[in-house]
């Protein structure tokens, strides 16, 4: 059972382990990505049902550009097919689709598909689904610094709030929980600034095997945590 007053507003997921899932079965890595993409609908639906307001998925990192060309090409094809197939679901479920990252590096046809999906879903009022595409946390921070300098802002006017508004995640709720699958216990350049006070949940399950049940376990685990944001626990003596 989940506590309805402690639902995380914003959950980020590092969907890791597609390659290993495939290799363990003697399949090409790309088959793992295909199965991983199939996992998305169940997890997105679960997040919506539970009342998560924003779900951010680490779909393609800046580092992922260094993978073999045919793996990158197939990931792009999967992304295109995913967006085309899920568009009507987004509209039906009221999902707002948004991206973060250097999307201008993506193939032109995917950029226009993204723009179209973002525009057409922007008036929806359900959960916001954020795809981190060609994304790196340090790169996002550096781009925000450049924007600040170009805007001519005075150093004294740079605050956490004003800096937040220069990040790709501007306007999104603060990140409560980061889930990483596949047994790795690293942040891997995902939402570095936004994750300053996030809780982490790690599981050995590979992304293509990550089910709604396991997602609920992660949320229950999160609900047991006492989030203090650096302060003392409530009721502590001074
Ligand atoms: C990590 O597995 C996963 C990725 C690099 C891609 C994640 C993408 C999806 C789940 C598909 C959804 C994305 C789109 C674009 C619709 P890995 O290959 O690093 O696995 P490994 O660590 O076992 O090699």
py3Dmol code that shows the C-alpha trace and the ligand (Angstrom):
import py3Dmol

protein = """\
ATOM      1  CA  UNK A   1       0.000   0.000   0.000  1.00  0.00           C
ATOM      2  CA  UNK A   2       1.223   3.481  -0.808  1.00  0.00           C
ATOM      3  CA  UNK A   3       0.709   6.471   1.482  1.00  0.00           C
ATOM      4  CA  UNK A   4      -1.265   8.974  -0.527  1.00  0.00           C
ATOM      5  CA  UNK A   5       0.237  11.972   1.204  1.00  0.00           C
ATOM      6  CA  UNK A   6       3.810  10.948   0.331  1.00  0.00           C
ATOM      7  CA  UNK A   7       3.697  10.393  -3.398  1.00  0.00           C
ATOM      8  CA  UNK A   8       6.869  11.754  -5.029  1.00  0.00           C
ATOM      9  CA  UNK A   9       6.053  14.659  -7.355  1.00  0.00           C
ATOM     10  CA  UNK A  10       8.965  14.004  -9.638  1.00  0.00           C
ATOM     11  CA  UNK A  11      10.648  10.659 -10.291  1.00  0.00           C
ATOM     12  CA  UNK A  12      13.677  10.170 -12.545  1.00  0.00           C
ATOM     13  CA  UNK A  13      14.640   6.770 -13.929  1.00  0.00           C
ATOM     14  CA  UNK A  14      18.017   5.658 -15.262  1.00  0.00           C
ATOM     15  CA  UNK A  15      16.858   2.779 -17.458  1.00  0.00           C
ATOM     16  CA  UNK A  16      19.973   0.617 -17.483  1.00  0.00           C
ATOM     17  CA  UNK A  17      20.744  -2.967 -18.432  1.00  0.00           C
ATOM     18  CA  UNK A  18      19.143  -3.387 -21.869  1.00  0.00           C
ATOM     19  CA  UNK A  19      22.407  -4.605 -23.404  1.00  0.00           C
ATOM     20  CA  UNK A  20      23.087  -7.136 -20.655  1.00  0.00           C
ATOM     21  CA  UNK A  21      19.518  -8.396 -20.793  1.00  0.00           C
ATOM     22  CA  UNK A  22      20.004  -9.209 -24.480  1.00  0.00           C
ATOM     23  CA  UNK A  23      23.547 -10.591 -24.125  1.00  0.00           C
ATOM     24  CA  UNK A  24      22.400 -12.974 -21.367  1.00  0.00           C
ATOM     25  CA  UNK A  25      19.935 -14.423 -23.867  1.00  0.00           C
ATOM     26  CA  UNK A  26      22.361 -14.564 -26.782  1.00  0.00           C
ATOM     27  CA  UNK A  27      20.398 -11.815 -28.540  1.00  0.00           C
ATOM     28  CA  UNK A  28      21.733  -8.667 -30.225  1.00  0.00           C
ATOM     29  CA  UNK A  29      21.953  -5.683 -27.827  1.00  0.00           C
ATOM     30  CA  UNK A  30      19.362  -3.852 -29.816  1.00  0.00           C
ATOM     31  CA  UNK A  31      16.791  -6.495 -28.899  1.00  0.00           C
ATOM     32  CA  UNK A  32      17.319  -5.384 -25.294  1.00  0.00           C
ATOM     33  CA  UNK A  33      16.555  -1.790 -26.276  1.00  0.00           C
ATOM     34  CA  UNK A  34      13.422  -2.950 -28.075  1.00  0.00           C
ATOM     35  CA  UNK A  35      12.239  -4.836 -25.002  1.00  0.00           C
ATOM     36  CA  UNK A  36      13.225  -1.858 -22.860  1.00  0.00           C
ATOM     37  CA  UNK A  37      11.051   0.420 -24.966  1.00  0.00           C
ATOM     38  CA  UNK A  38       8.136  -1.974 -24.492  1.00  0.00           C
ATOM     39  CA  UNK A  39       8.509  -1.554 -20.713  1.00  0.00           C
ATOM     40  CA  UNK A  40       7.789   2.145 -20.939  1.00  0.00           C
ATOM     41  CA  UNK A  41       4.014   2.010 -21.270  1.00  0.00           C
ATOM     42  CA  UNK A  42       3.494  -0.048 -18.088  1.00  0.00           C
ATOM     43  CA  UNK A  43       5.724   2.183 -15.983  1.00  0.00           C
ATOM     44  CA  UNK A  44       4.261   5.415 -17.384  1.00  0.00           C
ATOM     45  CA  UNK A  45       0.730   4.147 -16.689  1.00  0.00           C
ATOM     46  CA  UNK A  46       1.697   3.115 -13.169  1.00  0.00           C
ATOM     47  CA  UNK A  47       3.244   6.523 -12.471  1.00  0.00           C
ATOM     48  CA  UNK A  48       0.064   8.232 -13.693  1.00  0.00           C
ATOM     49  CA  UNK A  49      -2.217   5.993 -11.616  1.00  0.00           C
ATOM     50  CA  UNK A  50      -0.174   6.687  -8.497  1.00  0.00           C
ATOM     51  CA  UNK A  51      -0.264  10.444  -9.031  1.00  0.00           C
ATOM     52  CA  UNK A  52       3.377  11.172  -9.906  1.00  0.00           C
ATOM     53  CA  UNK A  53       3.307  14.603 -11.561  1.00  0.00           C
ATOM     54  CA  UNK A  54       6.537  14.380 -13.541  1.00  0.00           C
ATOM     55  CA  UNK A  55       8.422  11.320 -14.755  1.00  0.00           C
ATOM     56  CA  UNK A  56      11.845  11.903 -16.307  1.00  0.00           C
ATOM     57  CA  UNK A  57      13.420   9.061 -18.268  1.00  0.00           C
ATOM     58  CA  UNK A  58      17.120   8.950 -19.141  1.00  0.00           C
ATOM     59  CA  UNK A  59      16.668   7.646 -22.678  1.00  0.00           C
ATOM     60  CA  UNK A  60      19.899   8.724 -24.409  1.00  0.00           C
ATOM     61  CA  UNK A  61      22.912  10.361 -22.802  1.00  0.00           C
ATOM     62  CA  UNK A  62      25.486  12.585 -24.477  1.00  0.00           C
ATOM     63  CA  UNK A  63      27.961   9.765 -23.820  1.00  0.00           C
ATOM     64  CA  UNK A  64      25.709   7.340 -25.725  1.00  0.00           C
ATOM     65  CA  UNK A  65      26.721   9.079 -28.992  1.00  0.00           C
ATOM     66  CA  UNK A  66      30.006   7.170 -28.651  1.00  0.00           C
ATOM     67  CA  UNK A  67      28.286   3.795 -29.081  1.00  0.00           C
ATOM     68  CA  UNK A  68      28.678   1.933 -32.398  1.00  0.00           C
ATOM     69  CA  UNK A  69      26.887   3.775 -35.191  1.00  0.00           C
ATOM     70  CA  UNK A  70      24.416   1.008 -35.880  1.00  0.00           C
ATOM     71  CA  UNK A  71      23.356   0.879 -32.194  1.00  0.00           C
ATOM     72  CA  UNK A  72      22.825   4.669 -32.200  1.00  0.00           C
ATOM     73  CA  UNK A  73      20.886   4.433 -35.469  1.00  0.00           C
ATOM     74  CA  UNK A  74      18.640   1.693 -34.107  1.00  0.00           C
ATOM     75  CA  UNK A  75      18.022   3.635 -30.874  1.00  0.00           C
ATOM     76  CA  UNK A  76      16.963   6.623 -32.991  1.00  0.00           C
ATOM     77  CA  UNK A  77      14.640   4.408 -35.028  1.00  0.00           C
ATOM     78  CA  UNK A  78      13.140   3.023 -31.795  1.00  0.00           C
ATOM     79  CA  UNK A  79      12.623   6.548 -30.502  1.00  0.00           C
ATOM     80  CA  UNK A  80      10.902   7.590 -33.711  1.00  0.00           C
ATOM     81  CA  UNK A  81       8.647   4.517 -33.728  1.00  0.00           C
ATOM     82  CA  UNK A  82       7.886   5.034 -30.029  1.00  0.00           C
ATOM     83  CA  UNK A  83       6.817   8.651 -30.464  1.00  0.00           C
ATOM     84  CA  UNK A  84       4.685   7.859 -33.510  1.00  0.00           C
ATOM     85  CA  UNK A  85       3.008   4.926 -31.776  1.00  0.00           C
ATOM     86  CA  UNK A  86       2.420   6.572 -28.413  1.00  0.00           C
ATOM     87  CA  UNK A  87       1.219   9.976 -29.594  1.00  0.00           C
ATOM     88  CA  UNK A  88      -2.468   9.002 -29.465  1.00  0.00           C
ATOM     89  CA  UNK A  89      -1.921   7.489 -25.977  1.00  0.00           C
ATOM     90  CA  UNK A  90      -0.369  10.769 -24.819  1.00  0.00           C
ATOM     91  CA  UNK A  91      -3.414  12.666 -26.062  1.00  0.00           C
ATOM     92  CA  UNK A  92      -5.866  10.162 -24.608  1.00  0.00           C
ATOM     93  CA  UNK A  93      -4.176  10.161 -21.212  1.00  0.00           C
ATOM     94  CA  UNK A  94      -3.490  13.893 -21.153  1.00  0.00           C
ATOM     95  CA  UNK A  95       0.281  13.412 -20.997  1.00  0.00           C
ATOM     96  CA  UNK A  96       2.466  16.468 -21.596  1.00  0.00           C
ATOM     97  CA  UNK A  97       5.617  15.393 -23.459  1.00  0.00           C
ATOM     98  CA  UNK A  98       8.809  17.353 -22.969  1.00  0.00           C
ATOM     99  CA  UNK A  99      12.503  16.802 -23.622  1.00  0.00           C
ATOM    100  CA  UNK A 100      15.714  17.921 -21.961  1.00  0.00           C
ATOM    101  CA  UNK A 101      19.197  17.803 -23.449  1.00  0.00           C
ATOM    102  CA  UNK A 102      20.916  18.806 -26.675  1.00  0.00           C
ATOM    103  CA  UNK A 103      18.098  17.630 -28.902  1.00  0.00           C
ATOM    104  CA  UNK A 104      19.492  19.644 -31.815  1.00  0.00           C
ATOM    105  CA  UNK A 105      22.098  16.877 -32.194  1.00  0.00           C
ATOM    106  CA  UNK A 106      19.364  14.350 -33.020  1.00  0.00           C
ATOM    107  CA  UNK A 107      18.505  13.512 -36.640  1.00  0.00           C
ATOM    108  CA  UNK A 108      16.360  16.229 -38.229  1.00  0.00           C
ATOM    109  CA  UNK A 109      13.293  14.011 -38.686  1.00  0.00           C
ATOM    110  CA  UNK A 110      13.329  13.137 -34.971  1.00  0.00           C
ATOM    111  CA  UNK A 111      13.763  16.773 -33.979  1.00  0.00           C
ATOM    112  CA  UNK A 112      10.659  17.738 -35.904  1.00  0.00           C
ATOM    113  CA  UNK A 113       8.717  14.790 -34.487  1.00  0.00           C
ATOM    114  CA  UNK A 114       9.745  15.880 -30.988  1.00  0.00           C
ATOM    115  CA  UNK A 115       8.747  19.493 -31.655  1.00  0.00           C
ATOM    116  CA  UNK A 116       5.383  18.383 -32.986  1.00  0.00           C
ATOM    117  CA  UNK A 117       4.764  16.052 -30.015  1.00  0.00           C
ATOM    118  CA  UNK A 118       5.789  18.765 -27.550  1.00  0.00           C
ATOM    119  CA  UNK A 119       3.556  21.350 -29.202  1.00  0.00           C
ATOM    120  CA  UNK A 120       0.498  19.124 -29.538  1.00  0.00           C
ATOM    121  CA  UNK A 121       0.710  17.792 -25.977  1.00  0.00           C
ATOM    122  CA  UNK A 122       1.561  21.132 -24.360  1.00  0.00           C
ATOM    123  CA  UNK A 123      -2.109  21.925 -23.692  1.00  0.00           C
ATOM    124  CA  UNK A 124      -2.737  18.580 -21.913  1.00  0.00           C
ATOM    125  CA  UNK A 125      -3.115  18.639 -18.161  1.00  0.00           C
ATOM    126  CA  UNK A 126      -2.023  15.196 -17.001  1.00  0.00           C
ATOM    127  CA  UNK A 127       1.400  13.894 -16.034  1.00  0.00           C
ATOM    128  CA  UNK A 128       4.486  15.449 -17.618  1.00  0.00           C
ATOM    129  CA  UNK A 129       6.710  12.872 -19.290  1.00  0.00           C
ATOM    130  CA  UNK A 130      10.229  14.166 -19.788  1.00  0.00           C
ATOM    131  CA  UNK A 131      12.634  12.353 -22.101  1.00  0.00           C
ATOM    132  CA  UNK A 132      16.301  13.124 -21.454  1.00  0.00           C
ATOM    133  CA  UNK A 133      17.726  12.865 -24.970  1.00  0.00           C
ATOM    134  CA  UNK A 134      21.313  13.669 -25.888  1.00  0.00           C
ATOM    135  CA  UNK A 135      21.448  14.778 -22.263  1.00  0.00           C
ATOM    136  CA  UNK A 136      24.279  15.290 -19.794  1.00  0.00           C
ATOM    137  CA  UNK A 137      23.937  16.991 -16.420  1.00  0.00           C
ATOM    138  CA  UNK A 138      27.257  18.869 -16.536  1.00  0.00           C
ATOM    139  CA  UNK A 139      26.529  19.998 -20.078  1.00  0.00           C
ATOM    140  CA  UNK A 140      23.111  21.295 -18.977  1.00  0.00           C
ATOM    141  CA  UNK A 141      24.724  23.298 -16.149  1.00  0.00           C
ATOM    142  CA  UNK A 142      27.351  24.760 -18.482  1.00  0.00           C
ATOM    143  CA  UNK A 143      24.666  25.752 -21.007  1.00  0.00           C
ATOM    144  CA  UNK A 144      22.745  27.452 -18.181  1.00  0.00           C
ATOM    145  CA  UNK A 145      25.888  29.365 -17.121  1.00  0.00           C
ATOM    146  CA  UNK A 146      26.358  30.532 -20.714  1.00  0.00           C
ATOM    147  CA  UNK A 147      22.713  31.682 -20.848  1.00  0.00           C
ATOM    148  CA  UNK A 148      23.232  33.604 -17.597  1.00  0.00           C
ATOM    149  CA  UNK A 149      26.334  35.357 -18.929  1.00  0.00           C
ATOM    150  CA  UNK A 150      24.666  36.194 -22.247  1.00  0.00           C
ATOM    151  CA  UNK A 151      21.642  37.639 -20.423  1.00  0.00           C
ATOM    152  CA  UNK A 152      23.951  40.111 -18.664  1.00  0.00           C
ATOM    153  CA  UNK A 153      22.554  39.155 -15.248  1.00  0.00           C
ATOM    154  CA  UNK A 154      24.365  40.741 -12.278  1.00  0.00           C
ATOM    155  CA  UNK A 155      26.253  38.242 -10.077  1.00  0.00           C
ATOM    156  CA  UNK A 156      24.121  39.239  -7.054  1.00  0.00           C
ATOM    157  CA  UNK A 157      20.990  38.329  -8.971  1.00  0.00           C
ATOM    158  CA  UNK A 158      22.162  34.774  -9.532  1.00  0.00           C
ATOM    159  CA  UNK A 159      20.216  32.724  -7.018  1.00  0.00           C
ATOM    160  CA  UNK A 160      19.218  29.074  -6.929  1.00  0.00           C
ATOM    161  CA  UNK A 161      15.773  30.089  -8.212  1.00  0.00           C
ATOM    162  CA  UNK A 162      17.048  32.238 -11.063  1.00  0.00           C
ATOM    163  CA  UNK A 163      19.574  29.539 -12.020  1.00  0.00           C
ATOM    164  CA  UNK A 164      16.837  26.870 -11.933  1.00  0.00           C
ATOM    165  CA  UNK A 165      14.936  28.824 -14.537  1.00  0.00           C
ATOM    166  CA  UNK A 166      17.901  28.610 -16.942  1.00  0.00           C
ATOM    167  CA  UNK A 167      18.100  24.823 -16.783  1.00  0.00           C
ATOM    168  CA  UNK A 168      16.343  22.528 -19.270  1.00  0.00           C
ATOM    169  CA  UNK A 169      14.099  21.412 -16.396  1.00  0.00           C
ATOM    170  CA  UNK A 170      12.817  24.940 -15.774  1.00  0.00           C
ATOM    171  CA  UNK A 171       9.316  24.868 -14.310  1.00  0.00           C
ATOM    172  CA  UNK A 172       9.382  21.177 -13.344  1.00  0.00           C
ATOM    173  CA  UNK A 173       8.903  20.156  -9.702  1.00  0.00           C
ATOM    174  CA  UNK A 174      12.012  19.315  -7.690  1.00  0.00           C
ATOM    175  CA  UNK A 175      13.309  15.801  -8.168  1.00  0.00           C
ATOM    176  CA  UNK A 176      12.262  13.562  -5.257  1.00  0.00           C
ATOM    177  CA  UNK A 177      13.456  10.142  -6.315  1.00  0.00           C
ATOM    178  CA  UNK A 178      15.979   8.668  -8.747  1.00  0.00           C
ATOM    179  CA  UNK A 179      15.612   4.986  -9.634  1.00  0.00           C
ATOM    180  CA  UNK A 180      18.451   3.128 -11.357  1.00  0.00           C
ATOM    181  CA  UNK A 181      18.095  -0.399 -12.649  1.00  0.00           C
ATOM    182  CA  UNK A 182      20.723  -3.069 -13.437  1.00  0.00           C
ATOM    183  CA  UNK A 183      22.815  -3.014 -10.263  1.00  0.00           C
ATOM    184  CA  UNK A 184      24.972   0.025 -11.088  1.00  0.00           C
ATOM    185  CA  UNK A 185      25.121   2.549  -8.272  1.00  0.00           C
ATOM    186  CA  UNK A 186      26.104   5.713 -10.081  1.00  0.00           C
ATOM    187  CA  UNK A 187      24.357   8.880 -11.235  1.00  0.00           C
ATOM    188  CA  UNK A 188      26.123   8.844 -14.630  1.00  0.00           C
ATOM    189  CA  UNK A 189      25.654  12.554 -15.359  1.00  0.00           C
ATOM    190  CA  UNK A 190      21.848  12.438 -14.882  1.00  0.00           C
ATOM    191  CA  UNK A 191      20.129  15.519 -13.367  1.00  0.00           C
ATOM    192  CA  UNK A 192      23.164  16.517 -11.282  1.00  0.00           C
ATOM    193  CA  UNK A 193      21.820  19.862 -10.071  1.00  0.00           C
ATOM    194  CA  UNK A 194      18.243  18.653  -9.672  1.00  0.00           C
ATOM    195  CA  UNK A 195      19.284  15.558  -7.710  1.00  0.00           C
ATOM    196  CA  UNK A 196      20.932  17.504  -4.877  1.00  0.00           C
ATOM    197  CA  UNK A 197      18.360  16.281  -2.338  1.00  0.00           C
ATOM    198  CA  UNK A 198      16.828  13.342  -4.207  1.00  0.00           C
ATOM    199  CA  UNK A 199      16.452   9.937  -2.668  1.00  0.00           C
ATOM    200  CA  UNK A 200      18.027   7.056  -4.607  1.00  0.00           C
ATOM    201  CA  UNK A 201      16.644   3.594  -5.233  1.00  0.00           C
ATOM    202  CA  UNK A 202      18.875   0.983  -6.813  1.00  0.00           C
ATOM    203  CA  UNK A 203      17.791  -2.437  -8.011  1.00  0.00           C
ATOM    204  CA  UNK A 204      19.663  -5.303  -9.668  1.00  0.00           C
ATOM    205  CA  UNK A 205      16.736  -5.858 -12.040  1.00  0.00           C
ATOM    206  CA  UNK A 206      17.629  -5.095 -15.653  1.00  0.00           C
ATOM    207  CA  UNK A 207      15.413  -2.449 -17.279  1.00  0.00           C
ATOM    208  CA  UNK A 208      13.572  -4.850 -19.669  1.00  0.00           C
ATOM    209  CA  UNK A 209      12.488  -6.841 -16.565  1.00  0.00           C
ATOM    210  CA  UNK A 210      11.461  -3.811 -14.470  1.00  0.00           C
ATOM    211  CA  UNK A 211       7.737  -4.236 -13.829  1.00  0.00           C
ATOM    212  CA  UNK A 212       4.988  -2.125 -12.290  1.00  0.00           C
ATOM    213  CA  UNK A 213       5.329  -4.270  -9.129  1.00  0.00           C
ATOM    214  CA  UNK A 214       8.963  -3.331  -8.802  1.00  0.00           C
ATOM    215  CA  UNK A 215       8.164   0.316  -9.451  1.00  0.00           C
ATOM    216  CA  UNK A 216       5.681   0.162  -6.563  1.00  0.00           C
ATOM    217  CA  UNK A 217       8.343  -1.427  -4.337  1.00  0.00           C
ATOM    218  CA  UNK A 218      10.662   1.489  -5.172  1.00  0.00           C
ATOM    219  CA  UNK A 219       7.961   3.982  -4.222  1.00  0.00           C
ATOM    220  CA  UNK A 220       7.188   2.159  -0.962  1.00  0.00           C
ATOM    221  CA  UNK A 221      10.879   2.204  -0.135  1.00  0.00           C
ATOM    222  CA  UNK A 222      10.944   5.955  -0.843  1.00  0.00           C
ATOM    223  CA  UNK A 223       7.966   6.499   1.447  1.00  0.00           C
ATOM    224  CA  UNK A 224       9.855   4.905   4.348  1.00  0.00           C
ATOM    225  CA  UNK A 225      12.680   7.421   4.068  1.00  0.00           C
ATOM    226  CA  UNK A 226      12.849  10.453   6.296  1.00  0.00           C
ATOM    227  CA  UNK A 227      13.749  13.393   4.104  1.00  0.00           C
ATOM    228  CA  UNK A 228      15.499  16.050   6.131  1.00  0.00           C
ATOM    229  CA  UNK A 229      17.146  18.243   3.454  1.00  0.00           C
ATOM    230  CA  UNK A 230      20.137  18.693   5.763  1.00  0.00           C
ATOM    231  CA  UNK A 231      18.062  19.673   8.807  1.00  0.00           C
ATOM    232  CA  UNK A 232      17.586  17.722  12.039  1.00  0.00           C
ATOM    233  CA  UNK A 233      14.792  15.152  12.334  1.00  0.00           C
ATOM    234  CA  UNK A 234      11.469  16.619  13.498  1.00  0.00           C
ATOM    235  CA  UNK A 235      11.276  16.560  17.302  1.00  0.00           C
ATOM    236  CA  UNK A 236      15.075  16.499  17.883  1.00  0.00           C
ATOM    237  CA  UNK A 237      16.478  18.265  20.900  1.00  0.00           C
ATOM    238  CA  UNK A 238      18.463  21.407  20.259  1.00  0.00           C
TER     239      UNK A 238
END
"""
ligand_1 = """\
24
LIG
C 20.887 1.457 -21.098
O 21.126 0.117 -21.376
C 19.838 1.966 -21.921
C 19.985 2.833 -22.948
C 21.285 3.375 -23.397
C 18.854 3.249 -23.725
C 17.616 3.386 -22.913
C 16.550 3.414 -23.827
C 15.402 2.729 -23.718
C 14.955 1.910 -22.594
C 14.471 2.809 -24.801
C 13.604 3.958 -24.632
C 14.226 4.999 -25.322
C 13.759 5.535 -26.339
C 14.775 6.277 -27.084
C 12.330 5.407 -26.746
P 22.593 -0.299 -21.786
O 22.622 -0.494 -23.259
O 23.573 0.667 -21.249
O 22.697 -1.661 -21.059
P 24.035 -2.354 -20.557
O 24.588 -1.475 -19.471
O 23.548 -3.668 -20.053
O 24.935 -2.480 -21.741
"""
view = py3Dmol.view(width=600, height=400)
view.addModel(protein, "pdb")
view.setStyle({"model": 0}, {"cartoon": {"style": "trace"}})
view.addModel(ligand_1, "xyz")
view.setStyle({"model": 1}, {"stick": {}})
view.zoomTo()
view.show()
